[in-house]
């Protein structure tokens, strides 16, 4: 249940003709509401009213605010005043039903009249600029958007000038209605986003659908994984059967134990193979990637881990029952002697099978518990990391426990050992330094690391990072957010979620680390040198207009949006934008949140991810949620570098276009980038990079715009909501006027709320730019939703997934 008085629509949708049909159908369904539905609605509201109202059977302002779940008291007070028709200072059940009936069953004019009264604060019958500004300011707070006072004035004037058609200095009801008619999707879906108690539970019965796992699209999009799982299950069944048959002369418990033991030999070997990252990265460049589900190797590693746990439990229980049977039959040894001593001589090395088996069972259970999502995602990654190192003891105990395990393990163990030796050697020989640090909003640490000459990677790859100053023996995986074309440095954006990442952030945030930062005058001298270098590079970049995102340019981007805490150094330079004479300001600030340093670190990698296949796609859809943008930052820079190679500029004017040339390394025809953030500050992480990408695009292209960006802010209320309607209209009008979004500063308009994925993918499928591949990095919950939509539209789905 959405908690709205009426179903809302997203701004993204099908063509207008289809919208009109849907609107008409919805009107028909509302008008044909039966008396039974009205009676149920009345009963529901009455029940909810009784739970909210006190003993006096009246709802006061505080109770109304609590029930309505409105952040800004302005709207709660305005709604309360309009609901309280008799001015008694409280709302009775009759007053509530009358107001709700108007908002749910009333006409468009009735809803617009209510909205007009909300905006008409003084009740004069018209809205003046100051009233509109007050409303818009409250809208900003309700949507958790922070803008300067000057920008709020611009928004107010943009909306006021558009609505005040007769230039009378006030907005009448008819003028507001005429302005809203420019947004037909809003007119049909005015809501006040009330709490759940204002809307009865739906009783609509949906037709039963075929389960997702039985649909042909699911089997088509997951064919490699399903084929691998089928082969995996068949191999286990075959191994179990052969081992049980070979020991058919013994009792059933012994046969069961041997069957599970043989399966454990196979699974304890396979679980190692699935984490040979260097080998898997190499295989991604071969035909094997089209046969084996290399992209799901972490998921398969987890599944095999669960299988090991289950098989080990059955194996242990079967042996215990077998020992009980042997104790009753012979009586030579007691049960405890079979389990905890070497007297029975069970095992191929000094009768250690039982003792090693018990220790192995304990270690397997410990590793499984500490590998759970609750442990890893709740800030206790170090617990997972250190307990997972028990695999060394597990392998040693397995060799002592089972006479045949070493035969299974020798090949995979050798590869694993070689990977570790190569990784340690390469990372320590190529020891590098962190040369620049930026502390970004929402506790994100941006590291700029000096890149060695032999470090080569692909867009979207990740590395394991070790910083001895933080933790000497800990290695943590992070996606590289810079493009391979950036020669001198690599970027890492690290969100503070666990103990190690929080220590990293605090290490650079807290001042006065003795011996770990240069002296004050030395630091100021370094900052001035970097400032001068950045200024020269910006001027050169503006003049050439064809440069790639090099390290020097990137230093400008790193610092252009930093918020400094104390007396930052600042410069402002006017640059010609891609639109011609329009000037753009790039401000470089150096302060406490932006530091230059020389801190030793080690890098192990790079390792490949599913995003390596992006350049073989025809229509790529990149979806990042929050800090999940990091792999796409690298990819977008690399894509635009290759795009620039096809861009042509007229030598006599600022006109540019893109030739439709074939590139052996890039088959992309279209890229859609979708970034979803909870709050406004999160956009600051990469806003300068995205601005540069927008400026780099050609003015005219043979088949439409090559890169399209779509920004969503989930904390902002949609324009269908009365508490945000005026603000979203003003943002639209000002964005058209300034050709820049007021929230992010990009040309791309930031959309409020969450994407309607069915409509987003429907629009993408109608573009017909070739086979669509969707690449996602973000929360697992959102990944399931997007994957289901991809299966519905027959899009290929790839998910960034490393632990």
N, C-alpha and C positions, 0 to 999 in steps of 0.2 A: 504494500500500500504506500503510495507516494506522499500522503499527507497533504493533498491539495484538494481544493473545493471542486476542481474541474480538471479534466485531463489536459496537460500542456503539450505543446508541439515544439520541436526543435526548429531552429532557423534553417538548418540544412534540410532539404527535402526534394521531392520530385518536381516536375514542371508545374506551373501555376494551374494549368487545366486540371491536372490530377488533384491538386490541393482543393480546388473549388468543389470537385466531386466528393472528396472526403469531408469537407465542411458541410456540404448539403446533406450527406448521409448522417453526420453527427447531429445536425439540427433536427432531422426527421426522427432520429432515435430519441432525442430529448422531448420532442413534442408529443411523441406517442408513449411517453412514460405512463404506466398503468397506475391505477389507484392503489394497488397493492404495493408498488414500489414507493409511492409517496407515504403510505402508512408505515412501511419499514423504515424509511428515512426519518420520519417523525419520531418513531419509537427509539431509533438509535441516537438521534440528537438529544432527545429528552433524557435518555440514560446517561449520556456523557455529560450533560449539563449538571445532573445530580451529583456526579463524581467530582466536578470542579467547584460547584457552588458550595458555600458554607451552610450552616444551619439556618441562615436567614433566607435561603433559596434565591439569593442574588449573587451575581458575579461582580466583584469590585475591580478596580484597575489593576492591582497587583495580581490577582487571580487570573485576570484576562491576559496579562503579559506572560505569565507562566504557561498558560494553556496555548497561547498563540505561538510561543517560541520565537518571538521577534527580538533580534539583537538590539535594534535602535528604538529607544522609548518614544521617539517622535511618531512613528507609525502606529505603535500600540495606542498611544494617546489619541491619535486622529481616528483610528478605527473604533476605539471605545466611545469617543464622542459621537460618532455617527450611528453606532449601534444603540447608544443610550438616547432614544428619541424623546423621552420626557425630561431629560436633563436632571435626573434624580441622583446621579453619581454612581449608579449601579445598573447592571443589565439583568432584566428579568427573562424568563423563558420565552414569553411572547415576543419581546423585543429581539431576542436572539434568533428565533424562528423566522421572524419577518425579514431580518437582514440576510440571513442565510438563504432564504427562499429567493430573495432578489438576486443574490450572487450566483446561485446555482440554476434557477429556472427563469431568471429575468432576461429581458431582451438586451441586445447590445447597447441600446440607448440607456437603459437602466444602469448597466454596469459602468458605462462611461460617465453617467451622472454621479455615481458613487466616487469614481476616480477623480472627477473634477472637484468634488467636495473635499476630498482628501488634500488636494493641492491648494484649494482656496482656504488658506489657514484662517484669515480674518472674517470669512463668511460674507465678503462684499459682493459676490456674484461674478468676480473676475480675478485673474491671477496676475499679479505684478511681478517684475523681475526679482525683487527681494524674496518674495514668497517662493518663487521657482528655485532660487538659489538655496534657500533653506531646505526644500524638498530634495534637491539633488545632493546636497551635503549629507543628508540622512541616508539617501540611496547609496552613496559611496561607503558609508560606515556599515550599512546592512550587507553590502557585497564584499566587505573587507578589502576595499581598494583605497590606496593612499595617493592623492594627487596634490600638487601645490595649490595654494589659494588662487594664483593667477590662472592655472588651468581650469579650476572650478568656475571662475568668471567666464572663461572662453566657452566652456560647455553651456553655461546658463545663457549666454548671448546667442550661441548657435541655435539652441532649441527655441529660445524666445523669438528671435528674428524670423525663424522659419514658420512659427505658429502665428505670430502677430501679423496677419496678412494686410490689415487695414492701417497698420502703423499707428495705432491708438495708444500704445504704451501699456496695454493690458491684453490678456488672452481671455476671450469669452468661451463659453461652452461650445458654441458652434465652431469656433476656430480650432479648439482642441480636438473636436470630433473630426474635423477636416484633416488635421495633421495626422491623427491616428489612422485614418483611412488609407494613408500611404503605406501602412503596414497591415495588410489583410490577415496575415497569420496571427497577429496580436489581437485583433478585434474579436476573433472567435474564442480566444483562450485566456481572457483576463482572469487571473486568480489572485488570491492574497496569500498563497502558500501557508495555509493554516495548519494547525496540528492535526494529528490523526483523529482526534475526537470530533472534528468537524465534518468528517467524511465517513459514511457507513462502509463496512467491508463489502467488496464486490461479490456479487452472486452470479456473475456471468460465467457460463459454462463454455469452455473452449473445446473444440474437437480434439480427440485424442490423436497424438502425433506418433509417428514411428520413432522408437528410441534412437538416440543419436548414434549409438554404436552399431545399429543395424542398417544405417543408411548407406547407399553406394558411395556417396561423396566422402564419408568418413573412411571407408576402406581404400578409396582411391588416394586420398591425401595422406594416409598413414600406411601405405603399402609396404614400405621398407621396414618399418618398425614391426608391423604385424607379421611379416615374413620371418624376420629375425626371431620373434617370440615363438612362433610356431616351430621353427627349427630348434630353438633352445629347449622347448618343452619335450619335443620328440627325442632329442639327445639324452635328456635326463631320464625319460621313460626307458629308453634302450639300455642305458648304463645300469639303471636300477634292476631291470629284468635280468640282464646277463649276470650281475653279481648275485642276485637272489637264487637263480638257477644253479650257479656254480657251487652254492652252499646248501643245496636242497636236502642234503643228508643230515643237516642239523635241524634244530627246532625252529619254529616260525619266528620267534623273537630274534634269534641269531641271523636268520635270513633278512629280516627287516633291517637290522643294524648294519649288515654288510651292504645291502642295497643303498641305504642312505649314505654310508661311508664312501661308496664309489661315486655317488653324485656330489658329495662334498669335495672329493678330489678335483672333479671337473670345475665346480663353482668357485672354489678357492683359487683356482688358476685363472678362470675367466674374469673374476673381479679385479685382478691385477691388470689384465690385458685392456680392460675398458678404461683404465686411467693412465695408459701410456701416452701422455699428451703429445710428446714430440713425434712419435710414430703416427698418431692420429692426425696431427697437423700435416705431416708429409702425405698421408693417404688422401687428404682433402684435395690435393692437386692431381689425383689419378682417377681412373674410371671407377674405382672402388666406391667413391662417394655416391655413385648412382645406384649402388646395390645394397650397401650396408648403411644403417641409420647412425652415421657418425655424429650427427647433430644431437642425438639423444643419448650420447654415451654416459653422461652423468646420471640421467634417469635410469638407464639400464644398469649402471653400477649400483644404484640404490635398490633396484628390484632384485638383483643377484644377492645383495647383502641381506635382504629379507629372506630370500630363499635359503641362504646359508644358516640364518637363525632358525628357520623352521626345520630344516633337515638335521641340524645339530641337536635340537630338542628331541626329535623323534629318535635319532641315533642314540642319544644318551639314555632316554627312557627304555628303549628296546634292550640295551645292554644291561640296565638295572634289572629288568624283568628276567632276562636270561641268567643273571647272577643269582637271583632269587630261586629260579628253577634249579640251577646247579647246586645251590646250598641245600635245598630239600632233597635232591637226588643223591649227592655223594656225602655231604656233611663234612668234607675235609676242611673247608674254610668257611668262616662266617661272612655275612654280607659286607660288613664294614672292612674286612680284610681284602675282599675283592675290589672295593672302591678306593680305599685309602692307603694300601700297602703294596709292596712289590712281591710279596710272598707267593701269590699264585703264579707269578712269572708270565703274566699276560702282556704281550708286546714284543717287538723285535729287538729292543735295546733295554736290557736289564729289567724287563717287566714293568716299564713305565707307562704303559698304555692307559691305565685307569687314572693315575695321578695327573698325567698330562691332559687327559680328556676333561677332567673336572676343571683344571685351570683354564683350558681353552674355552669351555662353556661359560665360565665367568667373564673372560675377556671379551667374548663375542657379545654377551648381553650388555656389558659396559659400553662397548663401542657403539652398539645399536642405540642405546638410550641417549648417549651423548651426541649422536648424529641426528637426532630428531630435529624437526623444524623449530620446536619450542626452544631448544637449547641454542641453535645456531642463529635464530632471528631475534632473540631476546637480549642481545648484548653479551652473550657468553660464548663467542666464537672461539676464544682461547681454550675453553674446556673441550670443545669439539676437536680442536687442532691437536692438543697434547694427548688426549685419549686415543685419537686415531693413529698416533704413532705406535700404538700397541701392535700394529700389523707386523712389525719386526719380530716381536715375541711370538705372535701367532704362527708365523711361518716356521720359526725355529721349533716350536712345540709340535707343529704338524709333522715335521720331518722325524721327530722323536716318536710321535704317536703312531704314525701309519708307515708301514714299510714301503709302500708304493708311491707316496705323495711326491717324493723328490723327482720321480720320473715325469710326473705331470708338470712340475713346477720349474724344471731346469731351464726350459726355453724362455718362458715369460719372466722368470727371475733374472736371467741373464740380461734380457732387454731392459728390465726395470733398473738393474744395477748400472747398465751403460747410460741410461737416461739420467740417472742421478749424478754419475761421474761427469758426464758432459755438462749438465746444468751447473754443478758446483764450479767446474773448471771455467766455463765461459763467464759465469756471473762474477767470479773473483778476479779473473784476468781482466775482464772489462769493467772493473769497479768504476763507478761514475759518481757524479755529484748532483745534489739539488742546488740549482743556481738561483731560483726565484720562487717565491711563495706568495700566494694571494689567499686571504681568508674571505670567503664569499658568504652571502646570506644563507641562513638555515644550516649553519655549521658545516659548510663544504670547504675543504682544503684543496686549493689548486696548486699542484707542484709542477714546476718547470725543471726538467732533468736534462743534463748535458747528454747528448746522444753520441755514442761511439761510432766510428766509421764503419765497423763491421756489423752494426745492429740494423737488420733489415726486417721490415714487417709489412703486413697488408692492412688496409682499412678495417677497423673493427676488431683487431687482435687484442689480446690481453697479456699481461705479464704478471709475474710474482715479484713483489717488492719487499726488500729487507732494509730497514734503517737501524743500524746498530744503536744509534742514540735513543731510539724508542724502545726496541726490544731486540736483543742481539741474535736470538735464534728463531724468530718468528718471520714467516713469509706469508704475505697476503695477496690475493689476486685482485687486479684492477684493470679495467679497460683503458686502452690508450685513446685519448680524446683528440690527439693531433693527427694530421695527415702524414703519410709517408713522404710526401714531397717536401715536408718541412725538414731541412737537412740537419740543423745544428742541435735541436732540442726535441724532446717529446713531452707531452702533457699528460697529467693524470688528475682527474677530478674525484675526490674522495669524500663521500658523505659520512659524517660522524654518527655511527650506529652502534658500534661495539666498544669494548675497552681499548683496543689498540688504536682505532680511528679517533676516538675521543682524546687519547693521549697525544696523538699526532697534532690534532687541532690545538689543544692546550699548550703544547710545546712551543708553537709559533705565536700563540695569542698572548701568553704571559711574558711581560718584559723582564729585563734584568737577568738573563741567563748568563752567568759568569763564564767568560771564556768562549761563548758560543755565538757571539755576534760581534761585528767590528765596533770600534769605538765611535763616539758620536760624530766627530769631524770626518773620520774616514768614511762612515756610512753616508753622511751628507754629500761628500765628494763623489762616492759611487752613484748615488741617486741622481746627482746633476749630470754625470757622464751618461747614464742611461736615459735621462730626460732629453739630453741633446741628441743622442743617437735616435731616440724615438721620433723626435721632431723632424730630423732629416729624412727618416724613413717614411713618415707620413706624407711629407711634401713630395718625395720621389714617387710614392705610390699613387698620389693624386695626379701627378703629371703623366705617369706612364699609362695608368688605367688598365694594364694588362698583366700585372704582377700576380704571382701565385701567393698563397698564404704562407710567406716565408717566416722565419723566426723573428726577423726584425719587425715585420708588419704585425706579427702576433703579439709582440710586446706592447704595441699600442692597444690591441684589443684586450689584452689582459688587464690593463689599468684604466681603461676608459670609463668603466662603470663602477669602480671601487668607491666605497664609502669610507672615508678616512676619519679617524677618531681624534687626531690632534695635528693641527697646523700642517696640512699636506702641502707639498709642492704642486702647483697646478699650472697648466698652460692650455690655451684654447686656440685651435687653428681652424681656419675656414677652408673647407674642401669643396670642390665641385662635385655634386652628386651625379648619379647616372642619368638624371632627368635633364641635365644641361646646366644652366646658370644657377640653379637653386643651390645655395650653399649649405654645407653640413658642418656641425661643430663636433669636434672630437676633443674631449677633455681628458688629460692625463694627470692622475693624482698619485702621489707617493706618500704613504703615511704608515701608521702602525699596522694596517691590514695588508700592506704590500711591502715585501722585504726582499732584498737581495742577500744571498748567503752562499756558503760553500759547505754543505753537509754531505758526508760520505754515505753512499747507499749502494745496494747491489740489485741487479735486475736479472731474473730468470725468465727466459722466453725469447721471442714471442710465441704464443700459442693461438691456433686458429679457432674461429667461431663460425656459425652458420652464415654470418654476414659476408663471408668471402665470396659467396656466390652472387652477390648483388649485381656485379657488372655483367653477368650473363643473363640477367633479367631484361625484360622489355619494358614493363611498367612496375616500378618498385614503389611500395608504400612503406615508409619508415614511421613507426609509432613508438614514441618514447614517453614514459610516464615518470615525471620527476627527474631524478638523477639518471634515469634510464636513457637519457639523451646522449650519454658519453660515447658509446660506440658510433652513434650517428653523427656526432660532431666531426669525428675523423672521416667518416664516409662522405659526408656532405662536402667537406673541404676537398677531398680527393676527386669527387665527382665534378665539382665546379672547376677544378684545375684542368681536367680533361675536356670539360665543356669549353673552357676558355681557348683551348687549342683550336676549336672550330669557330670561334667568334670572330667576326670581321667588323672593322670600323672604317667609316668613310673618312678619308684624310682631309676633306674640306669642311666637314661639319661634325656634330656629335652623334649622328645617326649610326646605329649599330644593328647588326643582324647576325643570325647563326646559320651557317651552311649545314645542310643535312648530309654530312659526310659519314661514311662508314668507318668505324673504328674497330679494329680486331680485338682490342682489349675492353671495349664497352659497347654493349648492344642496347643500352638504355635509350628509350624514346621519351619517357616521362618519369618524374619522381614527385611523389606526394609525401611531404613531411608533416607529421602530426605530433605536436608536443602538448601533453596534458600536465598542468601544474595545479597544485592545491591553492597556492597563494601568489600574490604579485611579485614578491621578492625573488622567488625561484627563477623567474625569467631573466634575472640579472646575471645568472651564471654564464649564459652564452649569447646575450642579446647583441653584443658587438660583433660576434662572428656571424650571426644571422643577418645583421644589417649589412655587413660586407657581402654576403652571398646575394642579398637582394640587389645591391648596387652593381654586382658583377653581371647580372643577367642582361641579355641583349634586349633592345627595344622591340624588335620585330623578329618573329621566328616563323618558319614555313608551316609548322603544325601546332602552333600555340605555345604557351609558356612551358618551358622545360621543367622548372622547379616551382612547385606551389607549396606554400607553407600554410598550416592550419594550427592556430594556437587556441587552447581551451584553458579556462580558469575555473576550476570546479567550485571554489568558494563564492564566486559571483552568481547572483540570482539571474535567471533568464529574463528576457524582455517580455515574456508572457506574464510575469509577476508584477502586481501593482506596486510593490516596494522597489522595483528596479526598472519599471517600464520607462519612466522619464529619463533615467540615466542612460539606458541603452540606446534610446532614440537620440539623445544628445551626443553620445559617443559616436554613433553612426554618422550624424550630420557633421561633426567636427572632423572625423576621419576623412570624409569626402572632401571637405574644405582644405585641410592641411595635407592630405595625402599621407597621413601618418597616424598610427594608433596612439591614443593618449596613454595607454597602460604600459606598453612596451617600447614605443618609439619606432616600431617597425611599420612598413607599409601594410603588412598583413593585419587585418582587424582581429583582435582577440575576442573569441566567442565565449559567452558566459555559460557556465554549467558543464555538463558532460556530453560527449558526442553521442548522437543517435547512430550507432554503428550500422544498422540496417540501411539507413538513408545515406550514410557516408559511402558504404560499399556499393550501394545501388548506383550512386553518381559515378563512382570510379569505373564500374562495369560498363556504364553507358558511354564512357569516353572511347572505348575500343582502341586502346594504344598497344595492344598485344597482351600476352600472358601476364597476369598480375601475380607478383610475389610480395607477400606481406612479411615484414621483419619487425619483431617486437622486442622491446626490452623494458621490463617493469615488473609490477606485482604479479604473482601467480594467479590471483583471483581474476584480474583483468585479462590475463593471458587466456584463461579458459573461455571467457566471453568472446574475445576476438577470434579465437580459434574456431569456436562454434559458428560464428558468422562467416569465416573463411570457408568452412566446409559447405555452408549453405550456398555461397556464391562460386564455389569451386576455385577458390584462390589458394595458392600454395602458401603455407604458413611456416615461418621460421622464428624460433625463440632463442634469445641470448640466455644461456643457462650454464654458468660455471659456479662452482662452490669454492 
